[in-house]
Amino acid sequence: MKRSLLLFTAYLSSTTASMLAQPKDENSQPGPRVISSKYSSIPSEGNIDNKFGHTSIPPTDSLGGINDSIRKKQPSKETFVGRFVQHLQSLVSTTGLDVSRFETQSESLSSQLSVINHWRKKASRPQKFNDNFRFANKMFHAMKNSAKYSKLYTLSDTGNILVRNLINLNVVLFGFFDSRGLPDPYIYAYKNSVTRLNTTLQVWQNIFEDLEAVPGDMRLVFETTLAEAKKTLSILAGHI
């Protein structure tokens, strides 16, 4: 997993370099057009190395019912939450979120998240569950957005590709946290990766801002997702 994070960062850097190095044929793609000649077309997304790797947690449908888990008292509630997060992480593949797997399991995952929220409300020491639930809930909904927008922004123009890359980045950034939702600065090349991702994010923002005729809905999605990515990277940078 640690090696994969570094490879993902390298992928983003190489993609950004390609953006800046190649001339833009404004008639070759539909959609928003680049104004400044210093920017170029963005190549189609390549494979993003599976930064999460494989986890030992079984598929959602084999985790066992929530009631069985409680009755057998195994795993513990804390362990269950950790495994829930690990399972979400396992749904991120070499090209971002595995949308098909996520959508197949989405209803079950949502139910499990509701149970975690119920535990949180009943906990005698709720702060730990508050933090764990917030992280799991945030990750789950980021994945829902990724699944939704991956079907809306499918064209090969600059704007569409930037939105897809940014949405994928927001999901991948969860890999810099442990299963408790805490930044993990012991990940290999953590500092270098976070620094490079911040730079990449700024380049993407500059390219997007130089597009003209951007649809309002695309701009809203990009700006909202950008703000979320910046917030996450700021949290990660605080642990460098």
C-alpha positions as CSV (number, residue, x, y, z in Angstrom):
1,M,0.0,0.0,0.0
2,K,2.8,2.4,0.9
3,R,4.6,1.8,-2.4
4,S,1.3,2.2,-4.3
5,L,0.7,5.7,-2.8
6,L,4.1,6.8,-4.1
7,L,3.3,5.4,-7.5
8,F,0.0,7.2,-7.6
9,T,1.7,10.5,-6.8
10,A,4.2,9.8,-9.6
11,Y,1.3,9.1,-11.9
12,L,-0.3,12.5,-11.1
13,S,3.0,14.3,-11.6
14,S,3.6,12.6,-15.0
15,T,0.0,13.4,-16.1
16,T,0.5,17.1,-15.1
17,A,3.8,17.2,-17.0
18,S,2.0,15.9,-20.0
19,M,-0.6,18.7,-19.6
20,L,2.0,21.3,-19.8
21,A,4.2,19.8,-22.5
22,Q,1.9,19.0,-25.4
23,P,0.3,21.6,-27.8
24,K,-3.5,21.9,-27.7
25,D,-5.5,21.2,-30.8
26,E,-8.7,23.1,-29.8
27,N,-10.7,21.5,-32.6
28,S,-9.8,18.0,-31.7
29,Q,-12.1,17.6,-28.6
30,P,-15.6,18.8,-27.8
31,G,-16.3,20.8,-24.7
32,P,-14.4,23.6,-22.9
33,R,-11.4,25.1,-24.7
34,V,-8.1,26.1,-23.3
35,I,-7.4,29.9,-23.6
36,S,-3.7,30.1,-22.8
37,S,-1.2,28.3,-25.1
38,K,1.0,27.5,-22.1
39,Y,-1.5,24.7,-21.2
40,S,-2.2,21.7,-23.3
41,S,-4.7,18.9,-23.7
42,I,-4.8,16.3,-20.9
43,P,-4.1,12.7,-21.9
44,S,-6.6,10.1,-21.2
45,E,-6.3,8.7,-17.7
46,G,-3.9,5.8,-17.4
47,N,-4.0,3.2,-14.7
48,I,-3.6,4.5,-11.2
49,D,-1.7,2.0,-9.2
50,N,-3.8,0.3,-6.6
51,K,-2.6,2.3,-3.6
52,F,-4.9,0.5,-1.2
53,G,-3.8,-3.0,-2.1
54,H,-5.8,-6.0,-0.9
55,T,-7.1,-6.2,2.6
56,S,-8.1,-9.3,4.6
57,I,-11.6,-8.1,5.0
58,P,-14.1,-10.2,3.1
59,P,-16.7,-8.8,0.7
60,T,-19.6,-7.0,2.2
61,D,-22.0,-9.8,1.6
62,S,-19.7,-12.2,3.6
63,L,-19.0,-10.0,6.6
64,G,-21.9,-11.6,8.3
65,G,-25.0,-9.9,9.5
66,I,-24.8,-7.1,12.0
67,N,-27.0,-9.0,14.4
68,D,-24.7,-12.0,14.2
69,S,-21.7,-9.8,14.9
70,I,-23.3,-8.3,17.9
71,R,-24.6,-11.6,19.2
72,K,-21.3,-13.4,18.9
73,K,-19.4,-10.3,20.1
74,Q,-16.9,-10.7,17.4
75,P,-15.6,-8.5,16.0
76,S,-15.9,-5.8,18.6
77,K,-17.6,-2.6,17.6
78,E,-14.3,-0.8,17.2
79,T,-12.9,-3.6,15.1
80,F,-16.0,-3.7,13.0
81,V,-15.6,0.1,12.2
82,G,-12.0,-0.4,11.3
83,R,-12.9,-3.3,9.0
84,F,-15.7,-1.2,7.4
85,V,-13.2,1.5,6.6
86,Q,-10.7,-1.0,5.3
87,H,-13.3,-2.5,3.1
88,L,-14.2,0.9,1.6
89,Q,-10.5,1.3,0.9
90,S,-10.4,-2.0,-0.9
91,L,-13.0,-0.7,-3.4
92,V,-10.4,1.6,-4.9
93,S,-8.7,0.0,-7.9
94,T,-6.0,0.9,-10.4
95,T,-8.3,3.4,-12.1
96,G,-9.9,4.9,-9.0
97,L,-13.1,3.7,-7.4
98,D,-14.5,0.3,-8.6
99,V,-17.9,1.8,-9.4
100,S,-19.5,-1.5,-10.2
101,R,-18.5,-3.2,-7.0
102,F,-19.3,-0.1,-4.9
103,E,-22.8,0.2,-6.4
104,T,-23.5,-3.5,-5.9
105,Q,-22.7,-3.1,-2.2
106,S,-23.8,0.5,-1.7
107,E,-27.1,-0.4,0.0
108,S,-25.5,-2.9,2.4
109,L,-22.7,-0.4,3.2
110,S,-25.2,2.3,3.9
111,S,-27.0,0.0,6.3
112,Q,-23.8,-0.9,8.1
113,L,-23.0,2.8,8.3
114,S,-26.4,3.4,10.0
115,V,-25.6,0.7,12.5
116,I,-22.2,2.4,13.3
117,N,-24.1,5.6,13.8
118,H,-26.5,3.9,16.2
119,W,-23.5,2.6,18.2
120,R,-22.1,6.1,18.2
121,K,-25.2,7.5,19.7
122,K,-25.4,4.8,22.4
123,A,-21.7,4.8,23.3
124,S,-20.7,5.6,26.8
125,R,-17.6,7.3,25.5
126,P,-18.9,8.7,22.2
127,Q,-16.0,10.8,21.1
128,K,-14.1,7.9,19.6
129,F,-17.1,6.7,17.8
130,N,-17.9,10.3,16.7
131,D,-14.4,10.6,15.0
132,N,-14.6,7.1,13.5
133,F,-18.1,7.6,12.2
134,R,-17.3,11.0,10.7
135,F,-14.4,9.5,8.8
136,A,-16.3,6.4,7.6
137,N,-19.3,8.6,6.6
138,K,-17.1,11.1,4.8
139,M,-15.4,8.3,2.8
140,F,-18.6,6.5,1.9
141,H,-20.2,9.7,0.6
142,A,-17.1,10.7,-1.3
143,M,-17.3,7.3,-3.0
144,K,-21.0,7.9,-3.8
145,N,-20.1,11.2,-5.4
146,S,-17.3,9.5,-7.4
147,A,-19.7,6.8,-8.7
148,K,-22.3,9.5,-9.6
149,Y,-19.9,11.9,-11.4
150,S,-18.0,9.2,-13.2
151,K,-21.1,8.6,-15.3
152,L,-21.8,12.3,-15.8
153,Y,-18.4,13.5,-17.0
154,T,-17.3,10.9,-19.5
155,L,-16.0,13.0,-22.4
156,S,-12.3,13.3,-23.4
157,D,-12.1,17.1,-23.3
158,T,-9.9,19.0,-20.8
159,G,-12.7,19.9,-18.4
160,N,-14.2,16.4,-18.1
161,I,-10.8,14.8,-17.6
162,L,-9.9,17.4,-14.9
163,V,-13.1,16.7,-13.0
164,R,-12.6,12.9,-13.2
165,N,-9.0,13.2,-12.0
166,L,-10.0,15.4,-9.1
167,I,-12.8,13.2,-8.1
168,N,-10.5,10.2,-8.2
169,L,-7.9,12.1,-6.2
170,N,-10.4,12.9,-3.4
171,V,-11.1,9.1,-3.0
172,V,-7.4,8.2,-3.2
173,L,-6.5,10.7,-0.5
174,F,-8.3,8.6,2.1
175,G,-5.4,6.2,1.7
176,F,-3.2,8.6,3.6
177,F,-5.3,8.0,6.7
178,D,-5.4,4.9,8.9
179,S,-8.6,3.0,9.6
180,R,-9.4,5.3,12.6
181,G,-9.4,8.3,10.3
182,L,-6.0,9.7,11.5
183,P,-3.3,10.9,9.1
184,D,-0.6,8.3,8.8
185,P,2.7,10.2,8.4
186,Y,4.6,6.9,8.5
187,I,3.5,6.0,5.0
188,Y,6.6,5.8,2.8
189,A,7.4,9.2,1.2
190,Y,4.4,10.8,3.0
191,K,5.9,14.3,3.0
192,N,7.1,14.2,-0.6
193,S,3.7,12.8,-1.8
194,V,1.6,15.4,0.0
195,T,3.8,18.2,-1.2
196,R,3.7,17.0,-4.8
197,L,-0.1,16.4,-4.7
198,N,-0.5,20.0,-3.4
199,T,1.5,21.2,-6.4
200,T,-0.5,19.1,-8.8
201,L,-3.8,20.3,-7.4
202,Q,-2.7,23.9,-8.0
203,V,-1.7,23.2,-11.6
204,W,-5.1,21.5,-12.2
205,Q,-6.8,24.6,-10.8
206,N,-4.8,26.9,-13.0
207,I,-5.7,24.9,-16.1
208,F,-9.3,24.7,-15.2
209,E,-9.5,28.5,-14.6
210,D,-8.1,29.1,-18.1
211,L,-10.9,27.1,-19.7
212,E,-13.7,29.0,-21.4
213,A,-17.3,28.1,-22.0
214,V,-17.3,25.8,-19.0
215,P,-20.8,24.5,-18.1
216,G,-22.1,25.8,-14.8
217,D,-22.7,22.4,-13.3
218,M,-19.1,21.3,-14.2
219,R,-17.6,24.4,-12.6
220,L,-19.6,23.8,-9.5
221,V,-18.5,20.2,-9.2
222,F,-14.9,21.1,-9.9
223,E,-14.8,23.9,-7.3
224,T,-16.6,21.9,-4.7
225,T,-14.4,18.9,-5.1
226,L,-11.3,21.1,-5.3
227,A,-12.2,22.7,-2.0
228,E,-12.6,19.3,-0.4
229,A,-9.2,18.1,-1.7
230,K,-7.5,21.2,-0.5
231,K,-9.0,20.7,3.0
232,T,-7.9,17.1,3.1
233,L,-4.3,17.9,1.9
234,S,-4.2,20.7,4.5
235,I,-4.9,18.2,7.2
236,L,-2.3,15.8,5.8
237,A,0.3,18.7,5.5
238,G,-0.2,19.4,9.2
239,H,1.4,16.1,10.0
240,I,4.5,16.5,8.0
